Amino acid sequence: MARKNIELGVIPTGQGGDTFRSAMTKVNDMTGELYDKTAGSQPGATKNRPDAELLARANHTGAQPASTISDFSPAVKAVMQTVGLGANAAPRITDCNEARIQGCYRCDPGATNAPRSDAYGTLEVSVITPDSGSQVFTTTRGHPFGEKKWFRTFSGAGGIFSPWMEIVKAGDYGLGATSLLACNDANNVAASGDLLVHPGTLNGPNPGVYGTIKTTFYEKSSSNWTQLILSTTGNKMFYRGCINGGIQPWMQVNEESITNSNGTAVKFSDGTMICWKESSTIQTTSNQVSTGVFLGAAEIFTFPVPFVTIGVVIPSVSYSAYAYCWGSVGEGNNPNQCRVVGFSHAANAQYQARYLAVGRWR
């Protein structure tokens, strides 16, 4: 029945309104109908019932469709799935700046305005107003650079985006790491941080070393950076820099001694280098060049390390027999080699030639 209104009449007498009897008659009529409607209900019908029973569609009655209680209608589902809600595959987006509707999206490598162009990941969008909100980008498992996460916000007229900011976990860029990632090419490091080096690391010191390398970008966009290598053996330290793309040679901070078949060289950190070598051949002053002057065969000495600029080459003899001998140098300004010959005042004197050269290795 329709609801029966009890008329109160005019204040304060109630004139024109229902009498006590007529009012209670209306009350009886309406409560009687309520009792008729609930006559089949048991006392405490939902008391202490488990949630699963209360939520089960089969236990619901009434005009409301059961599908709207614990599920979305197909039309509503279709709308929600366009933003990745209620779906087992997120919709793909090709420009992160266009994702401004609340939801979850898929990004493939090459997506515009993603934090990295080579990343597979999901993009979660939270919207406060049409012009403000935030985005979170998470890479999927299996990336060569590991699992990473970035976030950024947008706000202001038109929703201007802030730069992507990376959330760093223990081990990223060597921070808090117990085992560093390997540096495969010292000329191609992605970001500031610590890596390990080994003899197979490209563009490292020669010969290669085992150790750690620290790269610091002064400004990556203009290719300005510094690198420092600490070796695990030999107490060696190397450093170099890159200025506007021009990579400088590795420099050993402490003195470096190099010995090979061409002799010995000592390189100093200020760029000075000293080289020397003693010949194993005994020469004889059998050639007379003038009265009382005899010479032996000239010997060519290749420096163990080439000079960039050469300051002086000092020839001498380490051994002489039958007469005094002295040395003379030719090609004294050649950065790669020198020529030494021995002289004596007597014929058939014997000697072993040697030299000492000083210059710069950088």
C-alpha positions as CSV (number, residue, x, y, z in Angstrom):
1,M,0.0,0.0,0.0
2,A,1.0,3.6,-0.3
3,R,2.4,5.2,2.9
4,K,-0.4,6.8,5.1
5,N,0.6,10.2,6.5
6,I,-0.7,11.1,9.9
7,E,-2.1,14.6,9.8
8,L,-1.0,16.7,12.9
9,G,-3.5,19.6,12.5
10,V,-3.0,23.2,13.6
11,I,-0.7,24.1,16.4
12,P,-1.3,24.0,19.3
13,T,-4.7,22.4,19.4
14,G,-4.3,19.9,16.5
15,Q,-7.6,21.1,15.0
16,G,-8.2,19.6,11.6
17,G,-5.7,16.7,12.1
18,D,-6.2,13.0,12.8
19,T,-7.6,12.0,16.1
20,F,-5.7,9.6,18.3
21,R,-7.9,6.8,17.0
22,S,-7.5,7.6,13.3
23,A,-3.8,8.0,13.7
24,M,-3.3,4.7,15.4
25,T,-5.4,3.0,12.7
26,K,-3.0,4.2,10.1
27,V,-0.1,2.9,12.2
28,N,-1.7,-0.4,12.5
29,D,-2.3,-0.7,8.7
30,M,1.3,0.1,7.8
31,T,3.0,-2.1,10.5
32,G,0.7,-4.9,9.5
33,E,1.9,-4.8,6.0
34,L,5.6,-4.8,7.2
35,Y,5.0,-7.8,9.3
36,D,3.3,-9.6,6.3
37,K,6.4,-8.8,4.2
38,T,8.9,-10.2,6.8
39,A,6.8,-13.1,8.0
40,G,9.1,-15.6,6.2
41,S,12.3,-14.3,7.8
42,Q,13.8,-16.1,10.7
43,P,15.0,-14.2,13.7
44,G,18.7,-13.3,13.4
45,A,18.7,-14.5,9.7
46,T,22.1,-13.0,8.9
47,K,23.6,-13.1,12.4
48,N,26.9,-15.0,12.6
49,R,26.7,-16.0,9.0
50,P,30.1,-16.4,7.2
51,D,30.9,-13.8,4.5
52,A,31.0,-16.4,1.8
53,E,27.4,-17.3,2.5
54,L,26.2,-13.8,2.6
55,L,28.0,-12.9,-0.6
56,A,26.9,-15.9,-2.6
57,R,24.5,-15.0,-5.4
58,A,22.2,-18.0,-4.8
59,N,21.4,-16.7,-1.3
60,H,20.2,-13.3,-2.6
61,T,16.6,-12.5,-3.5
62,G,14.8,-9.5,-4.7
63,A,14.5,-7.4,-7.8
64,Q,18.2,-6.4,-7.9
65,P,20.1,-8.6,-10.5
66,A,22.6,-10.8,-8.7
67,S,25.2,-10.0,-11.3
68,T,25.5,-6.4,-10.0
69,I,26.2,-7.5,-6.5
70,S,29.6,-9.4,-6.9
71,D,30.4,-8.7,-10.5
72,F,30.4,-6.0,-13.2
73,S,28.1,-6.1,-16.1
74,P,29.8,-6.8,-19.5
75,A,29.4,-3.1,-20.6
76,V,31.1,-1.8,-17.4
77,K,33.8,-4.4,-17.7
78,A,34.6,-3.3,-21.3
79,V,35.1,0.3,-20.1
80,M,37.3,-0.7,-17.2
81,Q,39.5,-3.0,-19.3
82,T,40.4,-0.1,-21.6
83,V,42.5,1.3,-18.6
84,G,43.8,-2.1,-17.5
85,L,41.3,-2.8,-14.7
86,G,39.8,-6.2,-14.5
87,A,41.9,-7.5,-17.4
88,N,44.6,-10.1,-17.7
89,A,46.5,-8.0,-20.3
90,A,47.0,-4.3,-20.0
91,P,46.3,-2.1,-23.0
92,R,49.4,-0.9,-24.9
93,I,50.4,2.7,-24.9
94,T,53.0,4.3,-27.2
95,D,53.4,7.7,-25.5
96,C,53.6,7.9,-21.7
97,N,52.5,11.6,-21.8
98,E,49.2,10.5,-23.2
99,A,48.4,8.2,-20.2
100,R,46.3,10.6,-18.1
101,I,43.4,8.3,-17.2
102,Q,43.5,6.3,-14.0
103,G,44.6,2.8,-14.8
104,C,47.4,0.4,-15.7
105,Y,49.1,0.3,-19.1
106,R,51.7,-1.7,-21.0
107,C,54.8,0.0,-22.5
108,D,57.1,-1.7,-25.1
109,P,60.6,-0.6,-26.1
110,G,60.5,2.6,-28.1
111,A,57.5,4.1,-26.2
112,T,57.8,7.9,-26.3
113,N,58.5,9.7,-23.1
114,A,59.3,6.5,-21.2
115,P,62.2,6.6,-18.7
116,R,64.2,4.3,-21.0
117,S,63.7,3.6,-24.7
118,D,64.8,-0.1,-24.3
119,A,62.5,-1.1,-21.5
120,Y,59.4,-3.4,-21.3
121,G,57.2,-2.4,-18.4
122,T,53.9,-1.4,-16.9
123,L,52.8,2.2,-16.4
124,E,50.5,2.9,-13.4
125,V,48.6,6.2,-13.6
126,S,47.0,7.9,-10.5
127,V,44.9,10.9,-11.3
128,I,44.0,13.7,-8.8
129,T,42.4,16.1,-11.3
130,P,42.5,16.1,-15.1
131,D,45.7,18.2,-14.9
132,S,47.4,16.6,-12.0
133,G,48.5,13.2,-10.9
134,S,51.4,10.7,-11.0
135,Q,52.9,7.9,-13.0
136,V,55.0,4.8,-11.9
137,F,56.9,2.8,-14.5
138,T,58.1,-0.7,-13.5
139,T,60.2,-2.9,-15.8
140,T,59.4,-6.6,-16.1
141,R,61.7,-9.4,-15.1
142,G,64.6,-10.4,-17.4
143,H,66.0,-7.1,-18.5
144,P,69.8,-7.0,-19.0
145,F,69.9,-3.9,-16.7
146,G,67.7,-5.5,-14.0
147,E,64.3,-4.7,-12.6
148,K,63.9,-1.0,-12.1
149,K,61.2,1.5,-11.1
150,W,60.7,5.2,-11.9
151,F,58.1,7.7,-11.0
152,R,57.1,11.3,-12.0
153,T,54.2,13.7,-11.4
154,F,52.2,16.1,-13.6
155,S,50.5,19.3,-12.6
156,G,49.7,22.8,-13.7
157,A,47.8,24.0,-16.7
158,G,47.8,21.2,-19.2
159,G,49.5,18.8,-16.8
160,I,53.2,19.5,-17.2
161,F,55.4,16.4,-16.4
162,S,58.3,16.4,-14.0
163,P,61.5,14.5,-15.1
164,W,61.5,10.7,-14.4
165,M,63.1,9.9,-11.0
166,E,64.5,6.4,-10.5
167,I,64.0,4.5,-7.2
168,V,67.4,3.0,-6.4
169,K,67.6,-0.4,-4.7
170,A,70.7,-1.9,-2.9
171,G,73.3,-2.7,-5.5
172,D,72.3,-0.2,-8.2
173,Y,75.3,1.7,-9.4
174,G,77.4,-0.2,-6.9
175,L,75.6,1.4,-3.8
176,G,75.4,-1.2,-1.0
177,A,76.4,-4.0,-3.4
178,T,78.2,-7.1,-2.2
179,S,79.2,-8.1,-5.8
180,L,79.6,-5.4,-8.5
181,L,78.5,-5.8,-12.1
182,A,81.2,-6.1,-14.7
183,C,82.4,-3.3,-16.9
184,N,82.7,-4.7,-20.4
185,D,83.9,-1.5,-22.0
186,A,85.4,1.4,-20.0
187,N,84.5,3.8,-22.9
188,N,80.8,2.9,-22.7
189,V,79.5,3.2,-19.1
190,A,75.9,4.1,-18.8
191,A,75.9,6.1,-15.6
192,S,77.9,7.3,-12.6
193,G,78.8,4.5,-10.2
194,D,81.1,1.6,-9.4
195,L,81.7,-1.5,-11.5
196,L,84.4,-4.2,-11.6
197,V,87.1,-4.4,-14.2
198,H,89.2,-7.4,-15.4
199,P,91.9,-8.0,-18.1
200,G,89.1,-8.5,-20.7
201,T,87.5,-5.1,-20.1
202,L,87.8,-3.1,-23.3
203,N,89.6,0.2,-23.3
204,G,91.0,-0.3,-19.8
205,P,94.7,0.1,-18.8
206,N,97.2,-1.9,-20.8
207,P,98.0,-4.5,-19.6
208,G,94.6,-5.1,-18.0
209,V,94.0,-5.4,-14.3
210,Y,91.5,-6.9,-11.9
211,G,89.9,-4.2,-9.7
212,T,87.1,-1.6,-9.5
213,I,86.3,1.3,-11.7
214,K,84.5,4.4,-10.5
215,T,82.9,6.6,-13.2
216,T,81.6,10.1,-12.5
217,F,79.7,12.1,-15.1
218,Y,80.4,15.8,-15.0
219,E,77.8,16.1,-17.7
220,K,76.9,13.1,-19.7
221,S,75.1,15.0,-22.5
222,S,78.4,16.7,-23.5
223,S,80.6,13.6,-22.8
224,N,82.5,15.0,-19.9
225,W,83.5,12.5,-17.2
226,T,86.3,11.1,-15.1
227,Q,87.2,7.5,-14.2
228,L,89.4,6.0,-11.5
229,I,90.6,2.3,-11.3
230,L,91.9,0.7,-8.2
231,S,93.6,-2.7,-8.8
232,T,93.2,-5.6,-6.4
233,T,96.8,-6.6,-6.9
234,G,100.0,-4.6,-7.3
235,N,98.7,-1.5,-5.5
236,K,98.1,0.3,-8.8
237,M,95.8,3.3,-9.4
238,F,94.8,4.6,-12.8
239,Y,92.8,7.7,-13.8
240,R,91.7,9.5,-16.9
241,G,89.1,11.9,-18.1
242,C,87.0,12.8,-21.1
243,I,86.6,16.4,-22.3
244,N,83.8,17.0,-24.8
245,G,84.1,13.5,-26.2
246,G,87.9,13.5,-26.3
247,I,89.0,10.5,-24.1
248,Q,92.4,11.0,-22.5
249,P,94.9,8.1,-22.1
250,W,95.0,6.2,-18.8
251,M,97.6,7.6,-16.4
252,Q,99.0,5.5,-13.5
253,V,99.1,7.6,-10.3
254,N,102.0,5.8,-8.8
255,E,105.3,5.1,-10.7
256,E,105.0,2.4,-13.3
257,S,107.9,0.2,-14.3
258,I,107.7,-1.6,-17.6
259,T,110.3,-4.2,-18.8
260,N,110.3,-6.0,-22.1
261,S,112.7,-7.2,-24.7
262,N,113.6,-3.6,-25.6
263,G,114.7,-2.6,-22.1
264,T,113.2,-0.9,-19.1
265,A,111.0,2.2,-18.8
266,V,109.8,4.0,-15.7
267,K,106.7,6.2,-16.2
268,F,106.0,8.9,-13.6
269,S,102.6,10.3,-12.9
270,D,103.6,13.8,-14.0
271,G,104.3,12.5,-17.5
272,T,108.1,12.0,-17.2
273,M,109.6,8.8,-18.5
274,I,113.1,7.3,-18.3
275,C,114.2,4.4,-20.6
276,W,117.4,2.4,-20.7
277,K,118.9,-0.7,-22.2
278,E,122.4,-2.4,-22.3
279,S,123.4,-4.3,-25.4
280,S,124.3,-8.0,-25.0
281,T,126.7,-7.7,-27.9
282,I,130.4,-7.1,-27.6
283,Q,131.5,-4.7,-30.3
284,T,135.1,-4.1,-31.5
285,T,136.5,-0.7,-32.6
286,S,137.9,-2.1,-35.9
287,N,137.1,0.9,-38.1
288,Q,139.5,3.8,-38.2
289,V,137.8,7.1,-38.9
290,S,140.8,9.4,-38.4
291,T,144.2,9.4,-36.8
292,G,143.9,7.8,-33.4
293,V,140.1,7.4,-33.6
294,F,138.5,4.0,-34.1
295,L,134.8,3.0,-33.9
296,G,132.7,-0.1,-33.7
297,A,129.4,-1.0,-35.4
298,A,126.4,1.1,-34.7
299,E,123.5,-0.5,-32.8
300,I,119.9,0.5,-33.0
301,F,118.0,0.5,-29.7
302,T,114.1,0.6,-29.8
303,F,112.7,2.2,-26.7
304,P,110.6,-0.1,-24.5
305,V,107.8,2.5,-24.6
306,P,107.7,5.2,-27.3
307,F,108.2,8.8,-26.1
308,V,105.7,11.6,-26.9
309,T,108.6,14.0,-26.8
310,I,112.2,13.1,-26.0
311,G,114.4,15.3,-24.0
312,V,117.9,13.7,-24.1
313,V,119.6,10.5,-25.0
314,I,122.8,9.7,-23.1
315,P,125.1,7.1,-24.7
316,S,127.8,5.2,-22.8
317,V,129.5,1.9,-22.5
318,S,129.2,-0.6,-19.7
319,Y,132.3,-2.6,-20.6
320,S,135.6,-1.9,-22.3
321,A,138.7,-3.9,-22.8
322,Y,142.1,-3.3,-24.2
323,A,141.6,0.4,-24.3
324,Y,139.2,3.1,-23.1
325,C,136.0,3.5,-25.0
326,W,133.2,6.0,-25.1
327,G,129.8,6.3,-26.8
328,S,128.1,8.6,-29.2
329,V,124.4,8.8,-30.2
330,G,122.6,9.2,-33.5
331,E,118.9,9.9,-34.0
332,G,118.8,11.6,-30.7
333,N,115.4,13.2,-31.5
334,N,113.6,10.1,-32.6
335,P,110.8,9.2,-30.1
336,N,110.9,5.5,-31.0
337,Q,114.6,4.6,-31.2
338,C,118.2,5.7,-30.9
339,R,121.5,4.7,-32.5
340,V,124.6,4.2,-30.4
341,V,128.2,3.7,-31.5
342,G,131.4,3.2,-29.5
343,F,134.8,5.0,-30.1
344,S,138.3,4.3,-28.8
345,H,141.8,5.8,-29.3
346,A,143.0,2.3,-30.1
347,A,142.2,-0.3,-32.7
348,N,140.3,-3.5,-31.7
349,A,139.2,-2.3,-28.3
350,Q,136.0,-4.0,-27.1
351,Y,132.9,-2.6,-25.5
352,Q,129.2,-3.1,-24.8
353,A,127.0,-0.1,-25.6
354,R,124.1,1.2,-23.6
355,Y,122.0,4.3,-23.3
356,L,119.8,6.3,-20.9
357,A,116.9,8.4,-22.4
358,V,114.7,10.9,-20.6
359,G,111.5,12.4,-22.1
360,R,107.7,12.4,-21.7
361,W,105.2,9.6,-22.1
362,R,102.3,12.0,-22.2
